[in-house]
């Protein structure tokens, strides 16, 4: 994107009054290095920072706030990677473990497509060494048979990397095979913070940040777009967040293809990480911390990634709605059948288009349903309250 960024005079004056050089650079879309992003996060006046982020979010998106009606399916909860922040995975011998058949998943997806009018299927699972390679290919093919218009957002870079190791097939060949059978978009999961310092402490068996970025680059060059996530609120510091944002901006500049940045708050629940002294020493980071992340993400990624998603499943609905006033423009989706985050919380969570529309409307956005690529569609209906009609 080569959009010229000219902040309004009132914003220039406000930033000038607070004398923060990094914020001054940010509102013009200038590239910030990780130490500068760290300074922006730590030192910029909260209200000026978030006002700038909210201004650009609304201007870039033309006041259109959005969500997608989607289905979230996990094909297996068996995972040998054993990440410390995850409550979803089970060992192969666990009585709670499962591998869903392709027919079962296809039946679920077809039923929800027909009854709920979903535009996207989001499919991910654990790193299960017993699943044959053909399973992944056939799963994509069968889901594609439901409708040519249904967007298949499937698998993370972590899963592609694991499949590659398990079968000795290059990640590029795997992506080519999946695309040939109907894959549209690569899921953004598979990383938390793109910084070795953090990754080695919370998920040492997972692919490295470098491998994550390489696989997304391969996908983009093959014409497979992707999302990217950031899971925060565990043991990271602002400098780790800064490195994460810098790295995804650099990749987008090199090989464009990111659709959105999805912000995911860590839910400690009963996860192993939540019991560690390191996490407990850093756990007291509340709403302002989240909103700074939202605002800084918006400003650092200006002209590179337009969509900042406040992932309500992880943030909670109230904080996600607040994020819509601090730089986010999207709530994610309905997440029918959502499982991964809910495993940490101990419950199943999804919502309705009507509730998401209401959340957007009361945060001063014009609510729209969208597809994965941010093509917009009018909402069918929303929740209304008497005072809203006055």
C-alpha positions, 0 to 999 in steps of 0.5 A, spaced: 500 500 500 502 506 498 496 511 501 499 518 503 498 519 510 496 526 512 494 527 519 489 532 521 492 539 523 488 537 530 492 531 531 499 534 529 498 539 534 496 534 540 502 530 538 506 536 538 504 538 545 506 532 548 513 532 545 514 524 543 518 524 537 516 516 536 509 518 536 510 524 531 513 519 526 508 514 527 502 518 525 505 519 518 506 512 517 514 512 518 517 506 519 519 505 527 525 500 529 523 495 535 527 500 540 522 506 537 516 501 538 518 500 545 518 507 546 512 508 543 508 503 547 512 505 554 512 512 554 507 516 549 501 519 552 495 514 553 490 518 550 494 521 545 496 515 542 489 511 542 486 517 539 491 517 533 490 510 533 482 510 533 482 516 528 486 512 523 482 506 524 476 509 522 479 513 516 482 507 513 476 503 514 471 509 512 467 507 519 466 500 517 466 495 523 466 488 521 465 481 523 465 474 519 460 469 520 464 463 521 465 456 523 471 454 527 472 446 527 478 442 530 480 436 527 484 433 533 486 435 540 492 430 540 498 434 540 505 432 542 508 439 542 505 440 549 505 448 549 505 451 556 500 456 555 495 451 552 489 447 555 487 444 549 491 439 547 491 431 549 496 426 549 494 420 544 493 415 550 488 420 554 481 418 554 479 425 552 483 425 545 480 425 539 481 425 531 474 427 527 473 423 521 473 427 515 465 425 514 464 428 521 467 434 519 464 435 512 457 434 515 458 439 521 460 444 516 455 443 511 449 443 516 452 450 519 453 452 512 446 451 510 443 453 517 447 459 519 449 462 512 457 462 514 462 465 509 468 462 512 470 455 515 476 456 520 480 449 521 486 447 525 488 442 530 494 439 534 500 436 532 498 429 531 503 424 528 498 419 527 494 422 522 496 420 514 498 426 509 492 424 505 487 426 511 489 433 510 488 433 503 482 430 503 479 434 508 480 440 504 477 437 498 471 435 502 470 441 505 471 445 498 465 441 495 460 444 500 461 450 496 465 454 491 464 460 495 466 458 502 472 461 504 477 455 507 481 458 512 485 452 514 492 450 518 497 454 521 504 455 519 506 450 525 501 445 522 505 445 516 511 445 519 510 439 523 507 435 517 513 437 513 517 434 519 513 428 519 513 426 512 519 429 509 515 433 504 517 441 503 513 446 506 512 449 499 510 442 496 505 442 502 502 449 501 501 447 493 498 441 495 493 444 499 492 450 495 490 445 489 485 442 493 481 448 495 485 452 501 484 459 500 487 462 506 492 460 512 490 461 519 494 466 523 496 461 529 502 457 530 506 463 534 505 467 540 510 472 540 515 472 534 521 473 538 526 467 540 527 470 547 519 468 548 518 462 544 523 458 547 520 459 554 513 458 553 513 453 547 520 450 545 518 445 541 514 449 536 517 452 530 521 458 530 519 465 529 524 465 523 520 458 520 513 461 521 515 467 517 518 463 512 512 459 511 507 465 511 512 468 505 512 461 501 504 462 502 504 469 500 508 467 494 503 462 492 497 466 492 495 464 499 493 470 503 494 469 511 492 472 518 497 473 523 496 473 530 499 476 537 498 472 543 500 477 549 499 477 556 503 472 559 511 473 560 512 478 554 515 485 555 514 491 550 520 490 547 518 483 545 511 486 542 515 491 538 520 486 535 513 482 533 510 488 530 516 490 526 517 483 523 510 482 520 511 489 518 517 487 514 515 481 511 508 484 509 513 489 505 517 484 502 511 479 500 505 482 501 499 477 503 497 479 511 489 480 511 489 482 518 493 482 525 489 478 530 490 480 537 489 474 542 489 475 550 492 469 553 487 466 558 491 462 563 486 458 566 489 451 568 495 452 563 501 449 566 504 456 564 499 460 569 502 456 575 510 458 573 513 464 578 515 467 571 508 468 569 505 470 576 510 475 577 507 479 570 500 477 571 497 484 573 497 487 566 490 489 565 485 493 560 490 499 559 496 494 557 491 491 552 489 498 549 496 500 548 497 494 544 491 495 540 493 502 539 501 501 537 499 495 533 495 500 529 500 505 528 506 501 527 502 497 521 499 503 518 500 502 510 501 495 511 496 491 515 489 495 515 485 490 519 486 490 527 482 484 530 480 485 537 479 477 538 473 477 543 473 470 544 480 471 548 479 478 550 472 478 553 466 482 549 467 488 554 474 489 553 474 487 545 468 493 544 473 498 548 478 496 543 474 498 537 475 505 540 482 504 541 485 502 534 481 496 532 476 495 527 474 488 527 471 483 532 473 476 528 467 472 527 461 468 531 466 462 532 460 457 532 463 451 535 470 455 538 474 450 542 481 452 543 480 458 547 474 455 550 478 449 553 483 454 557 476 458 560 473 451 561 467 453 557 464 453 550 464 460 547 460 463 540 456 469 539 451 471 534 451 476 528 446 480 532 450 481 538 457 483 534 453 488 530 450 491 537 457 491 539 460 495 533 454 500 533 455 502 540 462 503 539 460 508 534 462 504 528 457 502 522 456 494 523 458 490 517 458 483 515 464 481 511 468 475 508 475 473 509 478 478 505 474 484 507 468 484 502 463 488 506 455 486 506 449 489 510 448 486 516 441 483 516 439 485 523 442 487 530 440 488 537 437 495 539 435 499 545 430 504 546 435 510 548 439 508 541 433 510 537 432 517 540 
